[in-house]
Amino acid sequence: MNFLDQFADLINITLVFATALLFGALGGIVSERSGVTNIAIEGLMTAGAFASAVATYYMEQADLSGPAPWVGLVAAAALGMVFALIHAVASITFKADQVISGVVINFLAAGFTVYLVKLLFQGAGQTETLNAVFSKWAIPGLSQIPFFGPAIFTAYPTTYIVIILVFVVYYVLFKTPFGLRLRSVGEHPSAADTAGIRVLRIRYIAVLLSGAFAGLGGATITLTTTSNFSHNSISGQGFIALAAVIFGKWNPLGALGATLFFGFAQALNNWIQLFPWSKNIPQEFLFMLPYVLTLLMLAGAVGKARMPSALGEPYDPGKR
């Protein structure tokens, strides 16, 4: 394999890693644009990874391997919304500290899913390996283009889905009345309430959508990368997705660029190991690379990014 082919593989692997991060980042953007801090993306992705693995496994057992991964995606979005609902009730209805609520969801999802895995799989620490996972789709015609075909136009269906969602979410947020209402409750909820916008309902919808998106991100990891679920399936991807939200300035298109960068950092770890000289580099340093780059880029972006004005502030309609 020549260098150009290896570089095409690097770009393709970048898309694989960026896809899950982008789902999580979209979830963070929708929630935080409404004014609700969502530290729980890690836990929501964990819930999605678990639900997709279990749903796909039982579909396989029922000899329904064809639709199994698609059912896994639906299950992931559903369970992600269930955990997001807990976060919404705590932070919106009961006005609990949103950061603490998110941290609790992360721990709850991690403990609950591991417990259920051991319960369902005879004490094993992970689900059985799935056979009915997604395979890459080659776009007819475009996949035959030298370099760009194998690099970009031969990808998992979840990659195509999330790219479409980026533009859908961007359009909804910035070009529709609903998006204007959602952004207004994140900037000035009392003014939005005075204008007749139901602030709490909009925030509930946003948080539930964030759960669905993040759940799909977790499912992407299960159904394209690991082929099973264990306690370390997500291993910090949710927090990198949150960094992409900030680095992307709470904008879906910015998050796309940020997740591609972070995905490239993760793919670089795999790519470097193809070369003989990589044996001289401790593997621990290679595994640290995505997180080190995340910290560096986040440190440079925080001062330049303007968060929604009411982010993290609970709203009481009775005190407007």
C-alpha positions in Angstrom: 0.0 0.0 0.0 1.5 3.3 -1.1 1.5 6.5 1.0 -1.6 8.0 -0.8 -3.6 4.9 0.0 -2.5 5.0 3.6 -3.5 8.7 3.8 -6.9 7.8 2.3 -7.3 5.2 5.1 -6.4 7.9 7.7 -9.1 10.2 6.4 -11.6 7.3 6.4 -10.8 6.3 9.9 -11.1 10.0 10.9 -14.7 10.0 9.7 -15.4 6.8 11.7 -14.1 8.4 15.0 -15.7 11.8 14.2 -19.1 10.4 13.6 -19.8 9.4 17.2 -18.3 12.6 18.5 -20.5 14.7 16.1 -23.7 13.0 17.3 -22.7 13.8 20.9 -21.8 17.4 20.0 -25.1 17.9 18.2 -26.9 16.8 21.4 -24.8 19.2 23.5 -25.5 22.1 21.1 -29.3 21.6 21.1 -29.5 21.3 24.9 -27.1 24.2 25.7 -28.6 26.5 23.1 -31.8 26.2 25.2 -29.9 27.2 28.3 -29.5 23.7 29.9 -25.9 22.7 30.5 -25.5 19.1 29.5 -22.4 17.5 31.1 -24.3 14.2 30.8 -23.3 13.5 27.2 -20.9 10.9 28.3 -23.6 9.0 30.2 -26.1 9.4 27.4 -23.7 7.9 24.9 -23.0 5.1 27.4 -26.8 4.4 27.6 -27.0 4.5 23.8 -24.1 2.1 23.3 -25.6 -0.3 25.8 -29.1 -0.2 24.3 -27.9 -0.7 20.8 -25.8 -3.7 21.8 -28.6 -5.4 23.7 -31.3 -4.7 21.1 -29.1 -5.9 18.2 -28.1 -9.0 20.1 -31.7 -10.0 20.8 -32.6 -9.3 17.2 -29.8 -11.6 16.1 -31.2 -14.3 18.4 -34.5 -13.9 16.7 -32.9 -14.5 13.3 -33.6 -10.9 12.3 -30.1 -9.8 11.6 -31.0 -7.6 8.6 -32.8 -4.9 10.5 -30.9 -5.6 13.7 -28.5 -2.6 13.7 -31.3 -0.2 12.7 -33.3 -1.5 15.6 -30.2 -0.9 17.7 -30.1 2.7 16.6 -33.7 3.3 17.6 -33.2 1.6 21.0 -30.1 3.8 21.6 -32.1 7.0 20.9 -34.9 5.8 23.1 -32.8 5.0 26.1 -30.7 8.2 25.6 -34.0 10.1 25.9 -35.0 8.3 29.0 -31.7 9.3 30.8 -32.0 12.8 29.3 -35.5 13.0 30.8 -34.1 12.4 34.3 -31.6 15.2 33.7 -34.4 17.4 32.4 -36.7 16.7 35.4 -33.9 17.4 37.9 -32.5 20.6 36.2 -35.6 22.1 34.7 -38.5 21.2 37.0 -36.7 20.9 40.3 -34.0 23.5 39.3 -31.1 21.4 40.6 -27.6 22.4 39.7 -27.2 21.4 36.1 -23.6 20.4 36.3 -24.1 18.2 39.3 -27.2 16.6 37.7 -25.2 15.9 34.6 -22.3 14.3 36.6 -24.9 12.1 38.4 -26.4 11.0 35.1 -22.9 10.0 34.0 -22.3 7.8 37.0 -25.9 6.4 36.9 -25.6 5.4 33.3 -22.2 3.8 33.8 -23.3 1.8 36.9 -26.8 0.9 35.6 -25.6 -0.4 32.2 -22.8 -2.5 33.7 -25.2 -4.0 36.2 -27.7 -4.9 33.4 -24.9 -6.4 31.2 -23.9 -8.7 34.0 -27.5 -9.6 34.7 -28.3 -10.3 31.0 -25.0 -12.0 30.1 -24.4 -14.4 33.0 -22.1 -12.1 35.0 -19.9 -11.2 32.0 -18.4 -7.7 31.9 -19.5 -7.2 28.4 -22.1 -8.2 25.8 -21.4 -11.0 23.3 -19.8 -9.9 20.1 -22.3 -8.8 17.6 -22.4 -10.1 14.0 -25.2 -7.8 12.7 -23.3 -4.6 12.7 -23.1 -1.9 10.0 -20.8 -2.3 7.0 -19.5 0.5 4.9 -21.6 1.8 2.1 -19.8 2.8 -1.1 -21.7 5.6 -3.0 -22.0 4.4 -6.6 -19.8 6.4 -8.9 -18.2 8.6 -6.3 -16.6 5.7 -4.5 -14.5 5.0 -7.7 -12.8 8.4 -7.6 -9.1 8.0 -6.8 -8.2 8.9 -3.3 -11.5 10.6 -2.5 -13.6 7.5 -3.2 -12.0 5.3 -0.5 -11.4 8.3 1.8 -14.8 10.0 1.9 -17.4 8.2 -0.2 -17.0 4.7 1.4 -18.3 5.1 4.9 -20.7 3.7 7.5 -24.4 4.7 7.1 -24.2 6.5 10.5 -21.6 8.9 9.0 -24.0 9.9 6.2 -26.8 10.2 8.7 -24.9 12.5 11.0 -23.6 14.7 8.2 -27.2 15.2 7.0 -28.3 15.9 10.7 -25.6 18.7 10.9 -27.3 20.7 8.2 -30.8 19.8 9.4 -30.0 21.0 13.0 -28.3 24.1 11.6 -31.3 25.0 9.5 -33.7 24.4 12.3 -31.7 26.4 14.8 -31.1 29.4 12.6 -33.7 29.4 9.9 -37.0 28.3 11.6 -39.3 29.9 14.2 -38.8 26.9 16.5 -35.0 27.4 16.3 -35.5 31.1 17.1 -37.6 30.3 20.1 -35.1 27.7 21.3 -32.2 30.1 21.1 -34.2 32.9 22.8 -34.9 30.8 25.9 -31.1 30.1 26.1 -30.3 33.8 25.8 -33.1 35.6 27.7 -35.7 33.3 29.1 -37.8 35.9 30.9 -38.1 38.0 27.7 -39.0 34.9 25.7 -41.6 34.0 28.4 -43.1 37.6 28.1 -43.4 37.0 24.4 -45.5 33.9 25.0 -42.9 31.3 24.5 -43.2 28.3 26.9 -39.6 28.3 28.2 -39.8 25.0 30.2 -41.4 23.1 27.4 -38.8 24.2 24.9 -36.0 23.3 27.3 -37.6 19.8 27.8 -37.7 19.2 24.1 -34.1 20.4 23.7 -32.8 18.1 26.4 -34.8 15.1 25.1 -33.4 15.7 21.6 -29.9 15.9 23.1 -30.5 12.5 24.6 -31.5 11.0 21.3 -28.5 12.4 19.5 -26.0 11.4 22.1 -27.6 7.9 22.3 -27.1 7.6 18.5 -23.4 8.5 19.1 -23.0 5.7 21.6 -24.7 3.3 19.2 -22.3 4.3 16.5 -19.4 3.2 18.5 -21.0 -0.2 19.3 -22.3 -0.8 15.8 -19.2 0.3 13.8 -16.1 0.1 16.0 -16.3 -2.3 19.0 -19.1 -4.7 18.0 -20.0 -5.1 21.7 -20.6 -3.1 24.8 -18.4 -3.0 28.0 -17.8 -0.5 30.7 -15.1 1.3 28.7 -16.9 1.4 25.3 -17.3 5.2 25.5 -14.1 6.0 27.6 -14.3 9.8 27.5 -15.8 10.3 24.0 -18.7 12.2 25.6 -16.4 14.8 27.1 -14.5 15.2 23.9 -17.9 15.9 22.2 -18.5 18.6 24.8 -15.2 20.1 24.0 -16.3 20.1 20.4 -19.4 22.0 21.3 -17.3 24.8 22.9 -14.6 24.7 20.2 -17.4 24.9 17.6 -19.0 27.9 19.3 -22.3 26.1 19.8 -22.8 26.0 16.1 -23.4 22.7 14.2 -21.0 23.6 11.4 -18.4 24.6 13.9 -18.9 21.3 15.7 -18.4 19.5 12.4 -15.0 21.0 12.0 -14.1 20.4 15.7 -15.1 16.7 15.6 -13.2 16.2 12.4 -10.1 17.6 14.1 -10.6 15.4 17.2 -11.4 12.4 15.1 -8.2 13.0 13.2 -6.3 13.0 16.4 -7.7 9.6 17.4 -7.2 8.2 13.9 -3.6 9.4 13.9 -3.0 7.0 16.8 -4.1 4.0 14.7 -2.3 5.3 11.6 1.1 5.9 13.3 1.1 2.3 14.4 1.3 1.1 10.8 4.9 2.3 10.6 7.8 0.3 12.0 9.3 3.4 13.8 6.1 3.7 15.9 7.4 0.8 18.1 9.9 3.2 19.6 7.0 5.4 21.0 5.3 4.2 24.1 1.7 3.3 23.3 0.5 5.3 26.3 1.7 8.5 24.7 -0.3 7.6 21.5 -3.4 7.0 23.5 -3.0 10.3 25.3 -2.7 12.2 22.0 -6.5 12.9 21.4 -7.0 14.1 25.0 -3.9 16.3 25.0 -5.0 18.0 21.7 -8.5 18.4 23.1 -7.1 20.3 26.1 -4.9 22.5 24.0 -7.6 23.4 21.5 -10.2 23.9 24.2 -7.8 26.2 26.1 -7.4 28.3 23.0 -11.1 28.4 22.2 -12.7 29.2 25.5 -11.8 32.8 25.6 -13.0 33.4 22.0 -16.3 31.5 22.3 -19.5 33.2 23.6 -21.8 30.8 25.3 -25.6 31.3 25.5 -26.2 34.0 28.0 -28.6 32.0 30.2 -26.6 28.8 30.0 -26.8 26.9 33.3 -29.4 29.2 34.9 -32.6 27.6 36.0 -35.8 29.5 35.1 -38.8 30.0 37.3 -41.9 31.3 35.4 -43.4 32.6 38.6 -40.4 35.0 39.2 -40.1 36.7 35.8 
